[in-house]
Amino acid sequence: MPAFHALDPSILWVAAAAVAETGGFVQDRFAIGLWVPPLDSTNRTARYREVRDANFNLVIGSGGLAQKEQLRICERFGLKALVEVEGSGSRMTDSAACWGYLLADEPKAADFQALAGRVARLRRSDPGRLGYINLFPNYATPAQLGTADYEEHVRRFVETVRPEVLSMDHYPNLRPDADTREAYLRNLETMRRHSVAAGIPFWNFFHSMPFADRIDPTEAQVRWMIHASLAHGSKGVLYFCYWTPGKGNKGTGEFPKGGAILTAEGRRTRHYDEARRINAGLLKWGPTLLQLTGDGVRSGTTGAPESFWSGSGIRSLSRVGADPESRFLVGSLRHRDGRRAVLLVNDSTAYTAWPTVVFDAVGTVVEVSREDGSATPLVDDSPELPGLQLSFGAGDARLFLLNPPTPR
């Protein structure tokens, strides 16, 4: 796993201030977004209320709805939208719901120069709006990327296009006979490094439906994909897909199983309530997440020596009694106010974990509540045992704020 890197937490905020002064896009909320908005043409207002009620706050694409009508509905329900470009000229819309414009999905490197021109023109004609471009994942081929490798692809994109948000899609294989989560973590680390260097946020898509050889993810697997992203310092998580595309394909399209958050016919699947539950906590964490910058992520077990966790904000993780060893992702982050943060993620999507945790901090460690977003004192989940025990559901995570490390 990637090593930790020292980072000045003021970097992103200096960059954000500079963007604001020049009229560029500034992200004002943690993004909980979706691809393929409601396709039901009979009652779009009710369908967008359904999006809001599942605790999403960002819609990407139009779903065939006219820009003006989509933005009117989004305004009603407090949603932001990245809309498809209609025409050109000075300011394309005055709607407060418009966060920006969807310019390209998975472009080749050969397209970067033209996209840079479009982004620059948009900044001049419609300041404050985002020219949104989503990149390939790291399992794309050199022929798809147009570069020798993925690292060069992302580097050239950032240098040429100068985006205000870095975004990619990566759908890890979660099959019991084919687990590619390590590649997903490497992709997130690439996003983290380039976003920090450029002083911009990053977002990423993950899958909430089956397709091709990707199995239908469980709620714990969806939680893990989201929490792994947050551990790297992501400022937005994007569901693929909300509405199942491909109605009328009769099994010949790309998504014959269906099974997104809503079916192609508009019925809620089990993923709707799963997303509603997960997103509710993200909304509460959001103001804190926006102030965090990722330093790196470490993956290790409760049996790892203390030296393994050095610099992570964790001094030790150990198993309780006869419990099996558990594996955790430990995201090390920096708060805007100078405090450190730790996101502890149960790496198992099948089993709970209940470790004894020792933080490397002076004084009080607080937990950011999923209920109301407040900083709350730690509560020992097993007070009859020595030390501090914290419980984690499968794929679950907890977010902590720490003072500087204890002198050794």
C-alpha positions in Angstrom: 0.0 0.0 0.0 1.1 3.6 -0.5 3.3 5.1 2.2 2.2 8.2 4.1 3.5 11.6 2.8 3.8 14.8 4.8 1.5 17.4 3.6 0.9 21.1 4.4 -2.9 21.2 5.0 -3.0 24.8 3.8 -2.2 23.8 0.2 -5.7 23.0 -0.9 -7.2 26.0 0.9 -4.7 28.5 -0.6 -5.5 27.0 -4.0 -9.3 27.2 -3.3 -9.0 30.9 -2.3 -7.0 31.6 -5.5 -9.8 29.9 -7.6 -12.5 31.9 -5.8 -10.7 35.2 -6.5 -10.5 34.4 -10.2 -14.2 33.4 -10.4 -13.5 29.7 -10.8 -15.6 26.8 -9.5 -15.5 26.3 -5.7 -17.1 23.1 -4.2 -19.3 24.2 -1.3 -20.6 20.8 -0.3 -19.5 17.1 -0.3 -20.8 15.7 -3.5 -23.1 12.6 -3.4 -23.9 12.2 -7.0 -25.4 9.8 -9.6 -25.2 8.8 -13.2 -28.4 8.3 -15.2 -31.0 10.5 -13.5 -34.7 9.7 -13.7 -35.9 8.6 -17.1 -39.6 8.5 -16.3 -41.1 11.3 -18.5 -44.5 11.1 -16.9 -43.8 12.6 -13.5 -40.3 14.0 -13.3 -41.1 16.2 -10.2 -41.9 13.2 -8.1 -38.9 11.3 -9.4 -36.5 14.1 -8.5 -38.1 14.3 -5.0 -37.3 10.6 -4.8 -33.6 11.4 -5.6 -33.6 14.0 -2.8 -35.2 11.6 -0.4 -32.4 9.1 -0.9 -30.0 11.9 0.3 -28.3 12.6 -3.0 -27.3 16.2 -3.7 -25.9 16.0 -7.2 -27.3 14.9 -10.6 -25.0 14.3 -13.5 -26.5 14.4 -17.0 -30.1 15.3 -18.1 -31.8 11.9 -18.8 -33.4 13.5 -21.8 -34.9 16.4 -19.8 -34.5 19.9 -21.2 -31.9 21.9 -19.3 -34.3 24.6 -18.1 -36.8 22.1 -16.8 -34.2 20.0 -15.1 -32.7 22.9 -13.3 -36.1 24.2 -12.2 -36.9 20.8 -10.6 -33.4 20.6 -9.0 -33.8 24.1 -7.5 -37.1 23.0 -5.9 -35.5 20.1 -4.1 -32.1 21.6 -3.3 -30.2 19.5 -5.8 -27.2 20.6 -7.8 -26.8 19.5 -11.4 -24.0 19.1 -14.0 -26.0 19.5 -17.1 -25.4 18.7 -20.7 -24.3 21.7 -22.7 -27.0 23.4 -24.9 -25.7 25.9 -27.4 -22.9 28.4 -26.5 -22.4 32.0 -25.8 -22.0 34.0 -22.6 -23.9 32.7 -19.6 -25.9 29.6 -20.4 -28.2 29.7 -17.3 -28.7 31.7 -14.2 -30.0 28.8 -12.2 -28.5 28.4 -8.7 -28.9 24.6 -9.2 -26.4 24.5 -12.0 -22.9 23.5 -10.7 -21.6 23.3 -14.2 -21.6 21.3 -17.5 -20.8 17.8 -18.5 -18.1 18.1 -21.2 -16.7 14.6 -21.7 -16.6 11.1 -20.3 -13.4 8.9 -20.5 -11.5 11.0 -23.1 -8.3 9.9 -24.8 -5.2 11.9 -24.3 -5.5 13.1 -27.9 -8.7 14.9 -26.8 -7.0 16.8 -23.9 -6.0 19.9 -25.9 -9.4 20.5 -27.3 -11.0 20.0 -23.9 -8.5 22.5 -22.4 -9.9 25.0 -24.9 -13.5 24.3 -24.0 -12.8 24.5 -20.3 -10.9 27.8 -20.7 -13.8 29.3 -22.8 -16.3 28.2 -20.2 -14.4 29.9 -17.4 -14.5 33.1 -19.4 -18.1 32.9 -20.5 -19.7 31.3 -17.4 -17.3 31.9 -14.4 -17.9 29.9 -11.3 -19.3 26.9 -13.2 -17.5 23.6 -13.5 -16.4 22.1 -16.8 -16.8 18.5 -15.7 -14.7 15.7 -17.3 -14.6 12.2 -16.1 -11.5 10.0 -16.7 -10.9 6.3 -17.4 -10.0 3.9 -14.6 -6.5 2.5 -14.2 -7.5 -0.8 -15.9 -8.1 1.0 -19.2 -5.7 -0.2 -22.0 -3.0 2.0 -23.5 -5.1 2.1 -26.7 -8.0 3.6 -24.7 -5.8 6.0 -22.7 -3.7 7.2 -25.6 -0.7 7.1 -23.3 1.9 4.4 -22.3 0.4 4.1 -18.8 -2.2 5.4 -16.5 0.1 7.7 -14.5 1.1 9.5 -17.7 -2.6 9.8 -18.7 -3.6 11.5 -15.5 -0.5 13.7 -15.4 -1.1 15.0 -18.9 -4.8 15.6 -18.3 -4.0 17.7 -15.2 -1.2 19.6 -16.9 -3.1 20.2 -20.2 -6.7 20.7 -19.2 -6.1 22.3 -15.7 -9.4 21.0 -14.3 -11.1 22.3 -11.2 -12.2 18.8 -10.2 -10.4 15.5 -10.9 -12.8 12.6 -11.5 -12.6 9.0 -12.6 -14.7 5.9 -12.7 -13.5 2.5 -11.3 -15.6 -0.5 -10.8 -13.7 -3.1 -8.8 -14.5 -6.7 -9.3 -15.9 -8.0 -6.0 -16.4 -11.6 -7.0 -15.2 -14.3 -4.5 -13.2 -15.8 -7.3 -11.8 -12.4 -8.6 -11.2 -9.6 -6.2 -9.6 -6.5 -7.7 -10.0 -4.1 -4.8 -6.2 -3.5 -4.6 -6.4 -2.0 -8.1 -9.2 0.3 -6.9 -7.1 1.5 -4.0 -4.2 2.2 -6.3 -6.5 4.2 -8.6 -7.7 6.3 -5.6 -4.1 6.9 -4.5 -3.3 8.2 -8.0 -6.3 10.6 -7.7 -5.2 11.6 -4.3 -1.6 12.5 -5.3 -2.6 14.4 -8.4 -5.4 16.3 -6.7 -3.2 17.3 -3.8 -0.4 18.5 -6.2 -2.9 20.5 -8.2 -4.8 21.9 -5.2 -8.2 20.6 -6.5 -10.7 18.1 -5.1 -11.2 14.6 -6.6 -14.4 12.6 -7.0 -15.0 9.0 -8.2 -17.6 6.7 -9.5 -18.2 3.2 -8.2 -20.9 0.7 -9.2 -24.2 0.1 -7.5 -25.5 -2.4 -10.0 -24.4 -5.6 -11.8 -23.0 -5.5 -15.3 -20.7 -7.6 -17.5 -18.6 -9.7 -15.0 -19.3 -7.3 -12.1 -21.6 -8.9 -9.6 -24.4 -7.0 -7.8 -22.7 -5.4 -4.8 -24.0 -5.9 -1.3 -24.6 -2.9 1.0 -21.3 -3.7 2.8 -19.4 -3.7 -0.5 -20.9 -0.3 -1.5 -20.0 1.0 1.9 -16.4 -0.2 1.5 -16.0 1.4 -2.0 -17.3 4.7 -0.6 -15.2 4.6 2.6 -12.0 3.7 0.7 -12.6 6.8 -1.3 -13.1 9.0 1.8 -9.9 7.5 3.3 -8.0 9.0 0.4 -9.5 12.4 0.8 -12.2 12.3 -1.8 -14.7 15.2 -1.9 -17.3 13.3 -3.8 -18.7 9.8 -4.4 -20.8 9.1 -7.5 -23.2 6.1 -8.0 -23.3 4.2 -11.3 -26.2 4.0 -11.9 -29.2 5.5 -10.3 -31.8 4.6 -13.0 -31.1 1.4 -14.9 -30.4 2.3 -18.5 -31.5 0.2 -21.5 -35.3 -0.3 -21.2 -36.5 -2.0 -24.3 -33.2 -3.8 -25.1 -34.8 -7.2 -24.4 -31.6 -8.5 -22.8 -29.4 -7.4 -25.7 -28.0 -4.2 -24.1 -25.1 -3.6 -21.8 -27.2 -4.0 -18.6 -29.7 -6.9 -19.2 -29.9 -7.8 -15.5 -31.0 -4.3 -14.5 -30.6 -3.8 -10.8 -29.5 -0.2 -10.4 -31.0 1.9 -7.6 -34.2 2.0 -9.7 -35.0 -0.5 -12.4 -35.5 0.5 -16.0 -39.3 0.5 -15.3 -38.8 2.8 -12.3 -39.2 0.4 -9.4 -37.0 0.8 -6.4 -34.5 -2.0 -5.8 -33.0 -2.9 -2.4 -30.2 -0.4 -3.4 -32.5 2.6 -2.9 -32.8 2.1 0.9 -29.2 1.1 1.1 -28.1 4.3 -0.6 -30.5 6.4 1.5 -29.0 5.0 4.7 -25.4 5.4 3.5 -25.9 8.9 2.1 -27.6 10.2 5.2 -24.4 9.7 7.1 -22.3 11.2 4.3 -24.4 14.4 4.5 -23.7 14.7 8.2 -20.0 14.0 7.7 -19.8 16.3 4.6 -18.8 19.6 6.2 -15.9 17.9 8.0 -14.9 15.9 4.9 -14.7 19.1 2.8 -12.0 20.4 5.3 -9.8 17.3 5.1 -6.9 16.6 2.8 -5.6 13.0 2.3 -2.1 12.2 3.4 -2.3 8.5 2.4 -3.8 5.2 3.3 -2.3 2.2 5.0 -3.7 -1.4 5.0 -2.8 -3.8 7.8 -4.1 -6.2 10.4 -4.7 -6.1 14.1 -1.6 -8.2 14.4 0.7 -5.6 12.8 3.5 -4.1 15.0 3.3 -0.6 16.3 6.0 0.5 13.9 3.8 -0.4 11.0 1.3 2.3 11.9 3.8 5.0 12.6 2.7 8.4 11.2 -0.9 7.2 10.7 -2.5 8.7 13.8 -2.9 5.1 15.1 -0.4 3.7 17.6 -1.8 0.2 17.6 -4.7 -2.0 16.6 -5.1 -5.3 18.4 -7.7 -8.1 18.4 -9.8 -8.7 21.5 -9.6 -12.2 23.1 -10.3 -15.0 20.8 -11.4 -12.8 17.9 -9.8 -13.5 14.6 -7.3 -11.0 13.1 -9.1 -8.1 11.3 -7.7 -6.0 8.4 -8.3 -2.2 8.3 -7.7 0.6 6.0 -6.3 3.6 7.9 -6.8 6.9 6.1 -4.5 9.6 7.4 -5.9 13.1 6.7 -5.3 16.7 7.7 -7.9 19.1 8.8 -7.9 22.7 7.6 -7.5 23.9 11.2 -4.3 21.9 11.7 -5.7 18.9 13.5 -5.1 15.4 12.2 -7.9 13.1 11.2 -8.1 9.3 10.9 -10.7 7.3 9.0 -10.7 3.7 10.1 -12.3 1.3 7.6 -13.1 -2.3 8.2 -11.6 -3.9 5.2 -13.8 -7.0 5.4 -17.2 -6.8 3.5 -18.3 -10.1 5.2 -17.4 -9.8 8.8 -17.6 -7.3 11.7 -14.5 -6.2 13.5 -14.0 -5.2 17.2 -10.4 -4.1 17.8 -8.7 -2.5 20.7 -7.5 0.9 19.4 -4.8 3.2 20.7 -4.5 6.6 19.0 -1.2 8.5 18.7 -2.5 11.8 20.1 -2.2 14.2 22.9 -5.4 14.7 24.9 -8.9 14.1 23.7 -9.8 12.2 20.5 -13.2 13.0 19.2 -15.4 11.1 16.7 -17.4 12.9 14.0 -21.0 11.7 14.4 -23.0 10.3 11.5 -26.1 11.4 13.3 -25.6 15.1 13.3 -22.0 15.8 12.2 -20.9 17.0 15.6 -17.5 16.1 17.3 -18.4 13.8 20.1 -16.3 12.2 22.9 -15.3 8.6 22.2 -17.4 5.9 23.7 -15.9 2.5 24.6 -18.0 -0.2 23.0 -16.7 -2.8 25.6 -16.2 -0.8 28.8 -15.6 -4.0 30.8 -12.5 -4.8 28.9 -9.1 -3.0 29.3 -8.4 -0.3 26.8 -10.7 1.3 24.1 -12.7 -1.1 22.0 -14.5 0.2 18.9 -16.9 -1.9 16.8 -17.2 -1.8 13.0 -19.8 -3.4 10.8 -18.7 -5.1 7.5 -17.2 -2.5 5.2 -18.0 0.2 7.8 -15.9 3.2 8.9 -15.5 5.7 11.7 -14.0 9.2 11.5 -11.9 10.7 14.2 -10.2 14.1 14.9 -6.9 14.1 16.7 -4.5 16.6 18.3 -0.8 16.4 17.5 1.1 13.1 18.2 2.2 12.2 21.7 5.9 12.9 22.3 7.8 9.6 22.5 
